[in-house]
Amino acid sequence: MKNRFNRQDNSLSPFRLASGKVDVYSEVTTNTLDSVKTVFIPYHSDDSTVREYISSSSSPDAVAFYHGAVNGAVMNSHRLCEDAEVSPGQLNTYKRVFLGHFHTHGPVGGEESRIVYVGSPFQSNMGDAGDTARGFVSYRPRADSWILHRNPHAEYFVKIPWKGLDNIDASRIAGKKVQLSVDDDVPDSKLSKARDDLYQIGAEMVEVRQKQAAAPKAETRGALPAVLIPEAVALTDTVQDMVNSFMAARAGANSDVGKAQEAERKAFFLDLIKPYQQYSPHAQEGARGGVFQGELESIEMYNFRGLKGGTSLQLDSLPPSEVFLVSGANGAGKSTLIDAIGNSCS
């Protein structure tokens, strides 16, 4: 569903209209395919809707296709799903169940389980790196067996440890997005050369993930001294009021909020974030609140994270403002820009 508030607005609808060979079910539908009773259970934002249907209408001779979360499944984060309202035990009342929702392929509840996540046919983000069990599944009703037909081009994201740079297979890197995992003590000159080498053998993108050193136990947020915890500030307006007032002021609109109330709001937020500012790992000595303060005029990047080659941004050419919106599609470079600013200020 493209819109969970409108179950008819489905992303597959254009294919149905164009070819006439795709059936789209927006509600639970029972059908017969090749003399096999089948049940199609589309996604519902409320799992209880699906659970109630399964408990009242499941059939041991039906094959079910369900889009949703099931407890015990491996999620996209590679952790087990534990908070779904549908369990393998409830789905075991069907002859066979094929699932869609999580990207990872595999049975739920053991190798002999009748419940299988088909998974994504290809990798979609760096979290999928290393998982090449991608493709499509075919099912043989008479034998009640299924097989995964692997996609030989499924791998698009590759993680490489710093110590593994000497044994790189160039054919595996070419055309792929690469994440290089390094220790903090690797010199910048070596990092730059490693990036250049990876781009030279055909990497589409190279980002560096540095292993963060463990923070001292005394510095953890859970152990903040009591003197740094701000006292509660009583305000008569809501957070929504604050946001609306802030945006109106930035847009130059007239506001009936007095200077005293604005000062009260500013003091409230400064007190709220003060403990976290002072425990910032990149706090600058003498800076107010323990954080970097300054005016950036420009940023230059070369082979930085996913950026291949060089580019520069002239920040001083932007119109005067206290707030800027960074907007763009996935992969456009929003996080790269923020990381570049962070590296410049740390």
Contacts in CASP RR format, 6 or more apart in sequence:
PFRMAT RR
TARGET T0000
AUTHOR 0000-0000-0000
METHOD contacts of the structure
MODEL  1
MKNRFNRQDNSLSPFRLASGKVDVYSEVTTNTLDSVKTVFIPYHSDDSTV
REYISSSSSPDAVAFYHGAVNGAVMNSHRLCEDAEVSPGQLNTYKRVFLG
HFHTHGPVGGEESRIVYVGSPFQSNMGDAGDTARGFVSYRPRADSWILHR
NPHAEYFVKIPWKGLDNIDASRIAGKKVQLSVDDDVPDSKLSKARDDLYQ
IGAEMVEVRQKQAAAPKAETRGALPAVLIPEAVALTDTVQDMVNSFMAAR
AGANSDVGKAQEAERKAFFLDLIKPYQQYSPHAQEGARGGVFQGELESIE
MYNFRGLKGGTSLQLDSLPPSEVFLVSGANGAGKSTLIDAIGNSCS
1 7 0 8 1.000
1 9 0 8 1.000
1 10 0 8 1.000
1 11 0 8 1.000
1 26 0 8 1.000
1 42 0 8 1.000
1 43 0 8 1.000
2 9 0 8 1.000
2 10 0 8 1.000
2 11 0 8 1.000
3 9 0 8 1.000
4 45 0 8 1.000
7 26 0 8 1.000
7 27 0 8 1.000
7 42 0 8 1.000
8 26 0 8 1.000
10 24 0 8 1.000
10 26 0 8 1.000
12 22 0 8 1.000
12 24 0 8 1.000
13 24 0 8 1.000
15 22 0 8 1.000
16 22 0 8 1.000
16 23 0 8 1.000
16 24 0 8 1.000
25 40 0 8 1.000
25 42 0 8 1.000
26 42 0 8 1.000
27 42 0 8 1.000
28 39 0 8 1.000
28 40 0 8 1.000
28 41 0 8 1.000
28 42 0 8 1.000
28 53 0 8 1.000
28 57 0 8 1.000
29 39 0 8 1.000
29 40 0 8 1.000
30 37 0 8 1.000
30 38 0 8 1.000
30 39 0 8 1.000
30 40 0 8 1.000
30 62 0 8 1.000
31 37 0 8 1.000
31 38 0 8 1.000
31 39 0 8 1.000
31 40 0 8 1.000
32 38 0 8 1.000
34 141 0 8 1.000
35 141 0 8 1.000
36 63 0 8 1.000
36 141 0 8 1.000
37 59 0 8 1.000
37 61 0 8 1.000
37 62 0 8 1.000
37 63 0 8 1.000
38 62 0 8 1.000
38 63 0 8 1.000
38 64 0 8 1.000
38 65 0 8 1.000
39 57 0 8 1.000
39 59 0 8 1.000
39 62 0 8 1.000
39 63 0 8 1.000
39 64 0 8 1.000
39 65 0 8 1.000
39 94 0 8 1.000
40 64 0 8 1.000
40 65 0 8 1.000
41 50 0 8 1.000
41 53 0 8 1.000
41 54 0 8 1.000
41 64 0 8 1.000
41 65 0 8 1.000
41 66 0 8 1.000
41 67 0 8 1.000
42 67 0 8 1.000
43 67 0 8 1.000
43 68 0 8 1.000
43 101 0 8 1.000
44 50 0 8 1.000
47 68 0 8 1.000
47 69 0 8 1.000
47 84 0 8 1.000
47 85 0 8 1.000
47 86 0 8 1.000
48 85 0 8 1.000
50 66 0 8 1.000
50 68 0 8 1.000
50 85 0 8 1.000
50 86 0 8 1.000
51 85 0 8 1.000
51 86 0 8 1.000
51 90 0 8 1.000
54 86 0 8 1.000
54 90 0 8 1.000
54 91 0 8 1.000
54 93 0 8 1.000
55 90 0 8 1.000
58 64 0 8 1.000
58 90 0 8 1.000
58 91 0 8 1.000
58 93 0 8 1.000
58 94 0 8 1.000
59 93 0 8 1.000
59 94 0 8 1.000
59 95 0 8 1.000
60 93 0 8 1.000
60 94 0 8 1.000
60 95 0 8 1.000
61 95 0 8 1.000
62 94 0 8 1.000
62 95 0 8 1.000
63 94 0 8 1.000
63 95 0 8 1.000
63 96 0 8 1.000
63 97 0 8 1.000
63 98 0 8 1.000
63 139 0 8 1.000
63 141 0 8 1.000
64 91 0 8 1.000
64 94 0 8 1.000
64 96 0 8 1.000
64 97 0 8 1.000
64 98 0 8 1.000
65 97 0 8 1.000
65 98 0 8 1.000
65 99 0 8 1.000
66 86 0 8 1.000
66 91 0 8 1.000
66 97 0 8 1.000
66 98 0 8 1.000
66 99 0 8 1.000
66 100 0 8 1.000
67 99 0 8 1.000
67 100 0 8 1.000
67 101 0 8 1.000
68 84 0 8 1.000
68 86 0 8 1.000
68 99 0 8 1.000
68 100 0 8 1.000
68 101 0 8 1.000
69 75 0 8 1.000
69 81 0 8 1.000
69 84 0 8 1.000
69 86 0 8 1.000
69 101 0 8 1.000
69 102 0 8 1.000
70 81 0 8 1.000
70 84 0 8 1.000
70 86 0 8 1.000
70 87 0 8 1.000
70 88 0 8 1.000
70 91 0 8 1.000
70 99 0 8 1.000
70 108 0 8 1.000
70 115 0 8 1.000
71 80 0 8 1.000
71 81 0 8 1.000
71 82 0 8 1.000
71 83 0 8 1.000
71 84 0 8 1.000
71 86 0 8 1.000
71 87 0 8 1.000
71 88 0 8 1.000
72 80 0 8 1.000
72 81 0 8 1.000
72 82 0 8 1.000
72 88 0 8 1.000
72 108 0 8 1.000
72 109 0 8 1.000
73 80 0 8 1.000
73 81 0 8 1.000
73 84 0 8 1.000
73 99 0 8 1.000
73 102 0 8 1.000
73 104 0 8 1.000
73 108 0 8 1.000
73 117 0 8 1.000
74 80 0 8 1.000
74 81 0 8 1.000
74 102 0 8 1.000
74 104 0 8 1.000
74 106 0 8 1.000
74 117 0 8 1.000
75 81 0 8 1.000
75 102 0 8 1.000
75 104 0 8 1.000
76 102 0 8 1.000
76 103 0 8 1.000
76 104 0 8 1.000
76 125 0 8 1.000
76 127 0 8 1.000
76 128 0 8 1.000
77 127 0 8 1.000
78 104 0 8 1.000
78 127 0 8 1.000
81 102 0 8 1.000
88 108 0 8 1.000
88 109 0 8 1.000
88 113 0 8 1.000
88 115 0 8 1.000
91 97 0 8 1.000
91 114 0 8 1.000
91 115 0 8 1.000
92 114 0 8 1.000
92 115 0 8 1.000
94 114 0 8 1.000
95 114 0 8 1.000
95 144 0 8 1.000
96 114 0 8 1.000
96 116 0 8 1.000
96 139 0 8 1.000
96 144 0 8 1.000
96 146 0 8 1.000
97 114 0 8 1.000
97 115 0 8 1.000
97 116 0 8 1.000
98 116 0 8 1.000
98 118 0 8 1.000
98 137 0 8 1.000
98 139 0 8 1.000
98 146 0 8 1.000
99 108 0 8 1.000
99 115 0 8 1.000
99 116 0 8 1.000
99 117 0 8 1.000
99 118 0 8 1.000
100 117 0 8 1.000
100 118 0 8 1.000
100 119 0 8 1.000
101 117 0 8 1.000
102 117 0 8 1.000
102 119 0 8 1.000
103 119 0 8 1.000
103 120 0 8 1.000
103 124 0 8 1.000
103 128 0 8 1.000
103 131 0 8 1.000
104 117 0 8 1.000
104 119 0 8 1.000
104 131 0 8 1.000
104 133 0 8 1.000
105 116 0 8 1.000
105 117 0 8 1.000
105 118 0 8 1.000
105 119 0 8 1.000
105 120 0 8 1.000
105 133 0 8 1.000
105 134 0 8 1.000
105 135 0 8 1.000
105 137 0 8 1.000
105 148 0 8 1.000
106 116 0 8 1.000
106 117 0 8 1.000
106 119 0 8 1.000
106 133 0 8 1.000
107 113 0 8 1.000
107 115 0 8 1.000
107 116 0 8 1.000
107 117 0 8 1.000
108 115 0 8 1.000
108 116 0 8 1.000
108 117 0 8 1.000
109 115 0 8 1.000
116 137 0 8 1.000
116 146 0 8 1.000
118 136 0 8 1.000
118 137 0 8 1.000
119 134 0 8 1.000
119 135 0 8 1.000
120 128 0 8 1.000
120 134 0 8 1.000
120 135 0 8 1.000
121 134 0 8 1.000
121 135 0 8 1.000
121 136 0 8 1.000
121 151 0 8 1.000
121 154 0 8 1.000
122 134 0 8 1.000
122 135 0 8 1.000
122 151 0 8 1.000
122 153 0 8 1.000
122 154 0 8 1.000
122 156 0 8 1.000
123 129 0 8 1.000
123 131 0 8 1.000
123 132 0 8 1.000
123 134 0 8 1.000
123 154 0 8 1.000
123 155 0 8 1.000
123 156 0 8 1.000
123 157 0 8 1.000
125 157 0 8 1.000
126 157 0 8 1.000
126 159 0 8 1.000
126 177 0 8 1.000
126 179 0 8 1.000
126 207 0 8 1.000
127 157 0 8 1.000
128 157 0 8 1.000
129 157 0 8 1.000
129 158 0 8 1.000
129 159 0 8 1.000
129 179 0 8 1.000
130 155 0 8 1.000
130 157 0 8 1.000
130 158 0 8 1.000
130 159 0 8 1.000
132 150 0 8 1.000
132 154 0 8 1.000
132 155 0 8 1.000
133 148 0 8 1.000
133 150 0 8 1.000
134 150 0 8 1.000
134 151 0 8 1.000
134 154 0 8 1.000
135 148 0 8 1.000
135 149 0 8 1.000
135 150 0 8 1.000
135 151 0 8 1.000
135 154 0 8 1.000
136 148 0 8 1.000
136 149 0 8 1.000
136 151 0 8 1.000
137 146 0 8 1.000
137 147 0 8 1.000
137 148 0 8 1.000
137 149 0 8 1.000
138 146 0 8 1.000
138 147 0 8 1.000
138 149 0 8 1.000
139 145 0 8 1.000
139 146 0 8 1.000
140 146 0 8 1.000
155 172 0 8 1.000
155 176 0 8 1.000
156 176 0 8 1.000
156 177 0 8 1.000
157 176 0 8 1.000
157 177 0 8 1.000
157 178 0 8 1.000
157 179 0 8 1.000
158 172 0 8 1.000
158 173 0 8 1.000
158 176 0 8 1.000
158 177 0 8 1.000
158 178 0 8 1.000
158 179 0 8 1.000
159 178 0 8 1.000
159 179 0 8 1.000
159 181 0 8 1.000
160 168 0 8 1.000
160 178 0 8 1.000
160 179 0 8 1.000
160 180 0 8 1.000
160 181 0 8 1.000
161 181 0 8 1.000
162 180 0 8 1.000
162 181 0 8 1.000
162 182 0 8 1.000
162 183 0 8 1.000
162 186 0 8 1.000
162 194 0 8 1.000
165 180 0 8 1.000
165 194 0 8 1.000
165 197 0 8 1.000
168 198 0 8 1.000
168 201 0 8 1.000
170 201 0 8 1.000
170 202 0 8 1.000
173 198 0 8 1.000
173 201 0 8 1.000
173 202 0 8 1.000
173 203 0 8 1.000
174 201 0 8 1.000
174 202 0 8 1.000
174 203 0 8 1.000
175 202 0 8 1.000
175 203 0 8 1.000
175 204 0 8 1.000
176 203 0 8 1.000
176 204 0 8 1.000
177 203 0 8 1.000
177 204 0 8 1.000
177 205 0 8 1.000
177 207 0 8 1.000
177 306 0 8 1.000
178 198 0 8 1.000
178 203 0 8 1.000
178 205 0 8 1.000
178 206 0 8 1.000
178 207 0 8 1.000
179 206 0 8 1.000
179 207 0 8 1.000
179 208 0 8 1.000
179 209 0 8 1.000
180 191 0 8 1.000
180 194 0 8 1.000
180 195 0 8 1.000
180 198 0 8 1.000
180 206 0 8 1.000
180 207 0 8 1.000
180 208 0 8 1.000
180 209 0 8 1.000
181 209 0 8 1.000
181 210 0 8 1.000
181 211 0 8 1.000
182 191 0 8 1.000
182 208 0 8 1.000
182 209 0 8 1.000
182 210 0 8 1.000
182 211 0 8 1.000
183 210 0 8 1.000
183 211 0 8 1.000
184 210 0 8 1.000
184 211 0 8 1.000
184 212 0 8 1.000
184 213 0 8 1.000
186 210 0 8 1.000
191 208 0 8 1.000
192 302 0 8 1.000
192 303 0 8 1.000
195 206 0 8 1.000
195 208 0 8 1.000
195 303 0 8 1.000
196 303 0 8 1.000
198 206 0 8 1.000
199 206 0 8 1.000
199 303 0 8 1.000
199 308 0 8 1.000
199 309 0 8 1.000
204 308 0 8 1.000
205 305 0 8 1.000
205 306 0 8 1.000
205 308 0 8 1.000
206 303 0 8 1.000
206 305 0 8 1.000
206 306 0 8 1.000
206 308 0 8 1.000
207 305 0 8 1.000
207 306 0 8 1.000
208 305 0 8 1.000
215 281 0 8 1.000
217 223 0 8 1.000
219 279 0 8 1.000
221 275 0 8 1.000
221 276 0 8 1.000
221 279 0 8 1.000
224 275 0 8 1.000
224 279 0 8 1.000
228 274 0 8 1.000
228 275 0 8 1.000
228 278 0 8 1.000
229 275 0 8 1.000
230 271 0 8 1.000
230 272 0 8 1.000
230 274 0 8 1.000
230 275 0 8 1.000
231 271 0 8 1.000
233 264 0 8 1.000
233 267 0 8 1.000
233 268 0 8 1.000
233 271 0 8 1.000
233 272 0 8 1.000
235 242 0 8 1.000
235 264 0 8 1.000
235 265 0 8 1.000
235 268 0 8 1.000
242 265 0 8 1.000
245 255 0 8 1.000
245 257 0 8 1.000
245 262 0 8 1.000
245 265 0 8 1.000
248 254 0 8 1.000
248 255 0 8 1.000
249 255 0 8 1.000
249 257 0 8 1.000
249 262 0 8 1.000
250 321 0 8 1.000
250 322 0 8 1.000
250 323 0 8 1.000
274 289 0 8 1.000
277 283 0 8 1.000
277 289 0 8 1.000
277 290 0 8 1.000
277 291 0 8 1.000
278 289 0 8 1.000
278 290 0 8 1.000
280 290 0 8 1.000
280 291 0 8 1.000
282 291 0 8 1.000
282 292 0 8 1.000
282 342 0 8 1.000
282 345 0 8 1.000
282 346 0 8 1.000
283 289 0 8 1.000
283 290 0 8 1.000
283 291 0 8 1.000
284 290 0 8 1.000
284 291 0 8 1.000
284 292 0 8 1.000
284 293 0 8 1.000
287 293 0 8 1.000
292 345 0 8 1.000
292 346 0 8 1.000
296 315 0 8 1.000
296 341 0 8 1.000
296 344 0 8 1.000
296 345 0 8 1.000
297 314 0 8 1.000
297 315 0 8 1.000
297 316 0 8 1.000
298 312 0 8 1.000
298 313 0 8 1.000
298 314 0 8 1.000
298 315 0 8 1.000
298 316 0 8 1.000
299 312 0 8 1.000
299 313 0 8 1.000
299 315 0 8 1.000
299 337 0 8 1.000
299 340 0 8 1.000
299 341 0 8 1.000
299 344 0 8 1.000
300 310 0 8 1.000
300 311 0 8 1.000
300 312 0 8 1.000
300 313 0 8 1.000
301 307 0 8 1.000
301 310 0 8 1.000
301 311 0 8 1.000
301 312 0 8 1.000
301 336 0 8 1.000
301 340 0 8 1.000
302 309 0 8 1.000
302 310 0 8 1.000
303 309 0 8 1.000
303 310 0 8 1.000
304 336 0 8 1.000
304 339 0 8 1.000
304 340 0 8 1.000
305 335 0 8 1.000
305 336 0 8 1.000
305 339 0 8 1.000
305 340 0 8 1.000
306 333 0 8 1.000
306 336 0 8 1.000
307 333 0 8 1.000
307 336 0 8 1.000
313 337 0 8 1.000
318 324 0 8 1.000
326 334 0 8 1.000
326 337 0 8 1.000
326 338 0 8 1.000
327 334 0 8 1.000
328 334 0 8 1.000
END
